[in-house]
Amino acid sequence: MFNNTDKSYPIELVADFLGVNSRTLYYYERFSLVCPARRGRKRYYSKQDISWLEYIRELMYDQGMNLRSIIVLIKRRDNVILTRCPEDVVNSFKNYLMKMDDYF
């Protein structure tokens, strides 16, 4: 679905790929779980953002964690969230933390 030449993807494509509603992605952004790039009023997600969102979805649906717990672990920069985590997701997490530092 995603090719190697594209660097960012619109919210509708990402929502469809993840099997969620675009409003869910807005919700995640509201709680600073993801910080997509913006061009005007449109949001674009990188491959790292998508990997990160896949992992969050896995934590919620497969591991049974709630969103609040995930947010607490992230804000504490707790390595618990990275156990059994693929390297590309770890890189996404580090990228996410850098964006959070710039954001706040």
Secondary structure, DSSP 8 states (H G I E B T S, - for coil): ---SS---EEHHHHHHHHTS-HHHHHHHHHTTS---EEETTEEEE-HHHHHHHHHHHHHHHTS---HHHHHHHHHTT-GGGGTT--HHHHHHHHHHHHHHHHH-
